[in-house]
Amino acid sequence: MFVQGKYDTVRRSGAAVGHVTPWWGFVRDAQGGGVESPYLFIYRILASSYTTMKDNGTHLYPNEQVSEKVTEYAFEHSTKLPEYITKHHVWGSDQPKAGFMISPFQTQFQIWFARALGAKRILEIGCYIGFSALGFSEAVGPDGHVTTLEFDPEYAQIACETFEKNNVKNVEVIVGDANKSIPELAAAIDQPYDLIFIDADKISYPNYLSLILSLSTSASKVRLLKPGGTIIADNILRRGVVADKSSSNPNATAEELSSEKGGRGEQLVALDKFNKNLVENERIETFLLPLFDGLGMGRLKD
């Protein structure tokens, strides 16, 4: 997901495509038409119609304007991010792959959640330019530790430079394919992780989960994830297309549903498989949070 400041230009694949009004809402093109922004998904689950609180319905607010105000109010009444983290997001929002970043609002949640868990050791699968790792670094504090995995050496270098510039000393970056890095890491650590955050290659999500579970058993010399540890996976609803691929979902485009090998359609299949594997595994207590782009959350019971 990507966001920037109010009324700032949003970039997709390096080209300016419009302006956000406000920072999580719609993108307007040069002709004044609507181009869907990443946060329209939040509007879809919070807006459109009323429901009572006793129901499972997620449409708590009467329209998108109210949802917009509620989201802004929630952002402003949540603990502010440190300035150095906000500045890195502003810079990152102007990069060609800005959509790889999570939002400041989601970062607020993840810092709060990690602290609420008392997490001191966090593994992040998918670093990009280090924005979410900065948040986790802040959450665990100077006596904690964050390990972040990144496939692309160029992105990893940017992340390392960012950590150095901001005097962040509790983050370790490992470069390479996470499918190989995870087992190697599990063999090298002397303490398990409290929290694992997955935000990398979507097709590999099911394998990441399988690796985490197989390396976190009583038979493991040192477990990867501790008993009672938490897994969070980002983008598991993919603008709602994982749940609704019908024509009623404007995000379910031909490109999104393409069955081309390695394409977005294959990613959707992998995300759906991950969600099913998470909820069907007896070792995991699961909650799927339909906010941001969907967060799959699991607590390892054993």
NUZA-172211 format. One line per 2 residues: number of its first residue (from 1); their letters; for each residue x, y, z of C-alpha. Coordinates in pm, 1 decimal. Example, Ala and Ser with C-alpha at 12.3 -4.5 7.8 and 13.67 -1.06 7.14 Angstrom:
# residues 2
1 = as = 1230.0,-450.0,780.0 | 1367.0,-106.0,714.0
This chain:
# residues 302
1 = mf = 0.0,0.0,0.0 | 114.7,353.4,-49.9
3 = vq = 10.3,686.0,94.7 | 161.7,1028.2,116.2
5 = gk = 68.7,1364.9,262.5 | -266.9,1530.2,210.8
7 = yd = -311.8,1640.9,-150.0 | 35.0,1511.9,-240.2
9 = tv = 108.1,1347.2,-571.1 | 82.9,969.5,-571.7
11 = rr = 318.2,779.5,-799.2 | 256.2,445.3,-959.3
13 = sg = 544.4,278.9,-1147.4 | 735.8,603.7,-1120.9
15 = aa = 478.5,823.9,-1293.5 | 258.6,1079.5,-1125.4
17 = vg = -101.3,972.2,-1168.3 | -297.0,1219.6,-962.6
19 = hv = -361.9,1356.3,-618.0 | -497.0,1193.6,-306.7
21 = tp = -792.1,1362.4,-141.4 | -729.8,1304.4,147.7
23 = ww = -419.2,1086.1,195.6 | -597.1,747.3,213.2
25 = gf = -886.3,825.0,-21.3 | -939.8,853.6,-393.1
27 = vr = -686.9,942.1,-657.7 | -815.4,1199.1,-903.8
29 = da = -675.3,1196.5,-1254.4 | -607.7,1504.1,-1465.6
31 = qg = -962.2,1498.1,-1602.2 | -1109.6,1485.7,-1254.1
33 = gg = -1212.2,1125.2,-1287.7 | -1168.2,869.5,-1012.4
35 = ve = -874.2,631.7,-1003.0 | -894.3,384.6,-720.5
37 = sp = -639.2,428.5,-442.7 | -517.5,154.5,-207.1
39 = yl = -730.6,283.2,77.1 | -1056.6,257.6,-114.2
41 = fi = -1061.1,-99.6,19.3 | -1093.4,38.6,372.2
43 = yr = -1385.6,251.4,254.9 | -1556.2,-55.4,112.9
45 = il = -1552.1,-233.4,445.9 | -1644.4,68.2,655.8
47 = as = -1893.7,248.4,433.7 | -2206.2,206.0,219.9
49 = sy = -2475.9,111.3,472.6 | -2561.7,89.9,838.4
51 = tt = -2555.3,-228.7,1042.6 | -2604.9,-302.1,1407.9
53 = mk = -2303.5,-380.5,1624.7 | -2436.3,-728.9,1705.9
55 = dn = -2409.5,-832.3,1338.8 | -2100.3,-946.5,1149.2
57 = gt = -2149.5,-668.2,895.4 | -1860.0,-426.9,857.6
59 = hl = -2053.3,-132.3,712.6 | -2077.1,76.3,1028.2
61 = yp = -2095.2,418.1,861.6 | -2353.5,559.7,620.0
63 = ne = -2124.3,678.0,340.2 | -1765.3,728.8,228.7
65 = qv = -1749.9,1084.3,363.0 | -1822.1,964.1,716.6
67 = se = -1577.5,675.7,674.3 | -1315.6,924.7,558.1
69 = kv = -1369.7,1139.9,865.6 | -1360.6,836.2,1094.3
71 = te = -1032.8,714.3,943.3 | -877.2,1059.5,972.1
73 = ya = -999.6,1089.2,1330.8 | -856.2,746.3,1415.3
75 = fe = -520.2,834.8,1260.9 | -500.0,1165.7,1446.3
77 = hs = -603.4,1008.0,1777.2 | -349.1,726.3,1761.7
79 = tk = 3.6,765.9,1898.1 | 204.9,966.6,1646.9
81 = lp = 496.0,814.1,1462.3 | 842.2,951.6,1536.6
83 = ey = 945.3,1219.0,1287.5 | 1231.1,1014.9,1139.3
85 = it = 988.1,736.0,1046.9 | 740.6,978.9,891.6
87 = kh = 1017.5,1145.9,690.0 | 1130.7,812.2,550.5
89 = hv = 775.8,737.7,440.0 | 746.6,1075.3,267.5
91 = wg = 1069.9,1000.7,81.4 | 962.9,645.4,2.0
93 = sd = 627.1,761.2,-132.3 | 808.7,930.3,-420.2
95 = qp = 991.5,612.6,-525.3 | 884.4,398.9,-825.0
97 = ka = 773.9,103.2,-608.7 | 608.5,308.8,-335.7
99 = gf = 321.8,60.4,-330.5 | 548.2,-191.1,-158.2
101 = mi = 532.1,13.8,163.4 | 269.2,-18.8,430.2
103 = sp = 91.6,301.1,535.8 | 171.0,522.8,835.7
105 = fq = -168.0,424.7,982.8 | -83.8,54.9,959.0
107 = tq = 258.0,129.1,1107.5 | 90.5,295.2,1405.8
109 = fq = -112.0,-22.3,1455.7 | 186.0,-255.1,1421.1
111 = iw = 399.7,-60.5,1667.5 | 113.5,-59.6,1918.3
113 = fa = 39.9,-428.1,1861.0 | 402.9,-536.8,1896.6
115 = ra = 433.4,-341.4,2220.1 | 104.7,-482.5,2349.8
117 = lg = 245.9,-831.0,2290.1 | 565.6,-735.8,2468.4
119 = ak = 758.9,-845.4,2158.9 | 1134.2,-794.5,2183.6
121 = ri = 1243.9,-1012.4,1891.3 | 1075.3,-965.8,1553.2
123 = le = 1139.3,-1134.9,1218.6 | 1022.8,-946.0,911.1
125 = ig = 997.9,-1131.7,580.3 | 1016.5,-856.2,319.1
127 = cy = 1206.9,-539.0,402.5 | 1187.2,-324.8,87.1
129 = ig = 1342.6,11.6,188.8 | 1308.7,-44.4,562.1
131 = fs = 997.2,155.7,650.0 | 808.3,-114.6,839.8
133 = al = 1134.8,-230.7,998.9 | 1181.4,120.8,1138.5
135 = gf = 842.8,83.4,1305.9 | 931.2,-254.0,1453.8
137 = se = 1267.4,-116.9,1568.8 | 1081.5,155.4,1755.6
139 = av = 842.2,-102.5,1902.0 | 1105.1,-339.2,2045.4
141 = gp = 1328.4,-61.3,2177.5 | 1708.5,-48.3,2199.8
143 = dg = 1724.5,-373.9,2396.4 | 1517.4,-558.8,2135.7
145 = hv = 1614.5,-701.5,1797.6 | 1461.4,-699.4,1448.5
147 = tt = 1577.6,-931.2,1170.0 | 1451.1,-832.5,826.9
149 = le = 1485.7,-1036.6,506.3 | 1508.7,-876.0,161.5
151 = fd = 1552.8,-1041.8,-177.6 | 1671.0,-732.9,-369.1
153 = pe = 2024.9,-613.0,-276.6 | 1945.9,-258.7,-393.7
155 = ya = 1648.1,-224.8,-160.1 | 1846.6,-384.5,121.6
157 = qi = 2122.6,-127.4,72.8 | 1872.5,159.3,93.8
159 = ac = 1731.6,8.9,413.4 | 2079.0,-27.8,567.4
161 = et = 2166.0,331.2,480.2 | 1837.5,444.6,634.8
163 = fe = 1907.9,259.5,958.6 | 2259.7,402.3,975.9
165 = kn = 2141.8,756.5,903.3 | 1886.3,735.2,1184.0
167 = nv = 2123.4,564.5,1429.8 | 1908.9,250.2,1434.3
169 = kn = 2129.1,-24.0,1576.5 | 1881.7,-301.3,1657.9
171 = ve = 1796.9,-410.4,1301.1 | 1980.1,-681.8,1107.3
173 = vi = 1927.4,-711.0,729.5 | 1972.7,-1046.2,553.2
175 = vg = 1981.5,-1043.3,171.9 | 1857.3,-1336.6,-34.6
177 = da = 1559.8,-1559.0,-112.8 | 1357.1,-1588.5,208.3
179 = nk = 1271.0,-1949.4,124.0 | 1640.7,-2024.9,179.3
181 = si = 1717.1,-1755.4,438.0 | 1449.1,-1870.1,684.2
183 = pe = 1590.2,-2223.1,742.9 | 1945.3,-2083.4,759.3
185 = la = 1834.4,-1824.7,1012.5 | 1655.0,-2085.8,1222.4
187 = aa = 1977.0,-2287.2,1241.6 | 2178.5,-1983.4,1350.6
189 = id = 1964.8,-1810.4,1616.1 | 1994.6,-1873.1,1988.9
191 = qp = 1649.4,-1737.7,2080.1 | 1309.6,-1769.5,1907.7
193 = yd = 1116.7,-1473.6,1770.4 | 809.3,-1330.4,1940.7
195 = li = 649.7,-1196.9,1621.8 | 691.7,-1272.4,1251.3
197 = fi = 563.0,-1024.1,991.3 | 518.2,-1146.3,632.8
199 = da = 509.0,-888.7,352.4 | 706.5,-1032.8,62.8
201 = dk = 653.8,-1246.9,-248.0 | 284.0,-1337.6,-233.5
203 = is = 324.6,-1665.8,-420.3 | 560.4,-1782.5,-145.3
205 = yp = 319.6,-1706.1,141.7 | 207.2,-2069.8,185.4
207 = ny = 567.7,-2188.6,190.2 | 668.6,-1918.8,440.0
209 = ls = 395.1,-2043.6,672.3 | 500.6,-2404.9,624.8
211 = li = 862.5,-2316.9,705.0 | 768.1,-2118.5,1015.0
213 = ls = 560.6,-2404.8,1152.6 | 809.5,-2679.7,1070.3
215 = ls = 1091.5,-2481.6,1232.9 | 887.7,-2400.9,1544.5
217 = ts = 829.0,-2734.4,1716.2 | 942.9,-2897.3,2036.8
219 = as = 1183.1,-3101.1,1824.3 | 1361.8,-2785.9,1706.5
221 = kv = 1696.3,-2719.6,1873.9 | 1599.7,-2352.0,1878.8
223 = rl = 1249.1,-2268.3,1759.8 | 1198.1,-1998.2,1498.0
225 = lk = 876.8,-1873.0,1664.6 | 815.4,-1913.3,2035.5
227 = pg = 509.3,-2091.8,2179.8 | 236.0,-1827.9,2189.3
229 = gt = 420.7,-1626.4,1924.9 | 233.1,-1430.0,1659.8
231 = ii = 234.1,-1434.5,1279.7 | 103.7,-1133.9,1084.6
233 = ad = 71.1,-1150.3,705.1 | -3.0,-839.7,499.6
235 = ni = -211.1,-801.5,180.1 | -404.1,-1122.7,234.4
237 = lr = -728.4,-977.7,89.8 | -568.8,-796.2,-206.3
239 = rg = -818.6,-511.5,-245.2 | -1095.0,-756.6,-162.8
241 = vv = -1030.4,-971.2,-471.9 | -923.4,-1275.1,-267.7
243 = ad = -1271.4,-1278.6,-113.0 | -1474.3,-1157.1,-411.7
245 = ks = -1358.6,-1215.1,-768.9 | -1698.9,-1136.1,-918.5
247 = ss = -1786.1,-846.6,-1147.2 | -1934.3,-664.5,-846.8
249 = np = -1577.3,-599.4,-730.0 | -1423.7,-331.0,-956.7
251 = na = -1077.7,-440.7,-842.4 | -1130.0,-784.4,-999.8
253 = ta = -983.9,-676.6,-1334.4 | -863.2,-907.9,-1609.2
255 = ee = -504.2,-826.5,-1512.4 | -574.7,-905.2,-1147.6
257 = ls = -731.7,-1240.1,-1235.7 | -482.8,-1337.5,-1506.7
259 = se = -370.9,-1699.9,-1484.4 | -32.8,-1618.6,-1638.9
261 = kg = 248.4,-1792.5,-1450.3 | 387.3,-1561.2,-1183.9
263 = gr = 106.2,-1313.8,-1246.9 | -138.1,-1154.5,-1010.0
265 = ge = -392.7,-1432.0,-1054.2 | -140.1,-1686.4,-931.0
267 = ql = -70.6,-1459.4,-635.7 | -442.6,-1455.1,-550.6
269 = va = -448.4,-1834.9,-547.3 | -146.7,-1839.3,-315.9
271 = ld = -300.4,-1584.0,-80.0 | -624.4,-1781.9,-61.6
273 = kf = -425.4,-2098.6,8.0 | -232.0,-1919.2,282.4
275 = nk = -554.7,-1802.0,446.3 | -700.8,-2152.6,436.4
277 = nl = -381.1,-2310.7,569.2 | -370.1,-2058.9,851.8
279 = ve = -726.3,-2115.9,971.9 | -725.6,-2494.1,919.8
281 = ne = -403.5,-2562.9,1108.5 | -480.6,-2690.9,1457.0
283 = ri = -160.7,-2539.3,1594.0 | -274.7,-2186.4,1515.1
285 = et = -547.5,-1963.0,1655.9 | -641.5,-1731.2,1370.3
287 = fl = -802.7,-1393.1,1318.9 | -833.1,-1231.2,976.7
289 = lp = -854.1,-854.1,1012.8 | -1029.0,-687.8,715.1
291 = lf = -842.2,-358.4,748.4 | -563.2,-203.2,544.1
293 = dg = -518.9,-460.1,263.6 | -612.6,-744.8,496.1
295 = lg = -403.4,-878.7,782.9 | -389.2,-1251.1,850.2
297 = mg = -305.5,-1295.4,1217.8 | -219.9,-1621.5,1387.0
299 = rl = -109.8,-1717.7,1738.2 | 99.9,-2031.2,1763.9
301 = kd = -59.6,-2235.3,2041.6 | 223.2,-2481.8,2106.9
